């Protein structure tokens, strides 16, 4: 890459025509909890509620410097990158053609259209992202348009490095540790490269969702690998293959510095930040904060910056987030109960429930025999320990049951 110090500072200065630096806020709640000086770099408060605008803007700016006649910019995205490209197209007065899967939620389509206005055309193509990407690249060849990658581009990486420029300026020094969310790798590569170029001893930790650990896979073999399957819940970071350019800058990361965040645990973090701090984070935006318990021993007494990378959360997903958080915390379980078909059997079961046990789901599945029926039961309780007592009472009462909470196949099919 070119001189990252100069290019990132230039990108940061140019971005001031769009928005002021996103806040770097000390979080008293997290600082007290972990005995550290913890700051949040609030990229969720950028104009498009994510850092993606930085890379899209910088890449478009650099293209127009080299080729001012370029009129059409294209991307394939169903999320934050699409919104960043739309915003940048409106700013530069260029046409943007954004390819999205047909399955993209209406909310994301509408927000992209709002940010781009008349400058943007949205094309819904294919059921999956790969199909949208192929259509976008085909269109680029036909229309002689410029394709804007969400992360695999040096100019995009430079734009994301502007986050680090602001951190140092706002903090007045370099932090001891920066916790970076990782998806395609553009943000992590840019921030790390800038801070390392300063020559100071800032440490880094990288956080990936368990269902999209593309950096972990690449570090194992020394090159980007395509994951055979990803869990799309952390949609802003669930990337099947880390970018080649970002990985070139991250290839020497010690594997021990990469942390994996379970999707259900991320839900606990999202709810904590919402309920305690009033901060709305999308799943990818919560990754850095979610890793703090894993880092508790090493961050004590240190200055730590967590990058909250995005806040584009659709509140229609809140029930799912609450569900997954309760299951991870052990406060909600599902099981199949074999219930005798006799008067009073249901009452006998209800009497096994404790004062803090609530039935959240009750559904007869079928009669497995003339005298018994299978029932799907969902129980919520105030403490995970309550289930130990509940199951003990059910065993003593002679009920037959099977806990399916952690049985992915059955739970996905029945719940």
Secondary structure as UniProt FT lines:
FT   HELIX           4..15
FT   TURN            16..18
FT   STRAND          24..26
FT   HELIX           28..34
FT   STRAND          37..42
FT   HELIX           43..45
FT   TURN            47..48
FT   HELIX           52..66
FT   TURN            68..69
FT   STRAND          72..76
FT   HELIX           80..92
FT   STRAND          95..100
FT   TURN            102..103
FT   HELIX           106..116
FT   HELIX           117..119
FT   STRAND          120..124
FT   HELIX           129..143
FT   STRAND          146..147
FT   HELIX           154..171
FT   STRAND          177..181
FT   HELIX           186..197
FT   TURN            198..199
FT   STRAND          203..209
FT   HELIX           210..212
FT   HELIX           214..221
FT   TURN            232..233
FT   TURN            235..237
FT   HELIX           244..250
FT   TURN            251..252
FT   HELIX           255..257
FT   STRAND          258..261
FT   HELIX           263..277
FT   HELIX           284..286
FT   HELIX           287..290
FT   HELIX           292..295
FT   HELIX           296..299
FT   TURN            300..301
FT   STRAND          303..308
FT   HELIX           315..317
FT   HELIX           318..328
FT   TURN            329..330
FT   STRAND          332..340
FT   TURN            343..344
FT   HELIX           345..350
FT   TURN            351..352
FT   TURN            355..356
FT   STRAND          357..369
FT   TURN            370..371
FT   STRAND          372..381
FT   HELIX           385..396
FT   TURN            397..398
FT   STRAND          400..403
FT   TURN            405..406
FT   HELIX           408..414
//
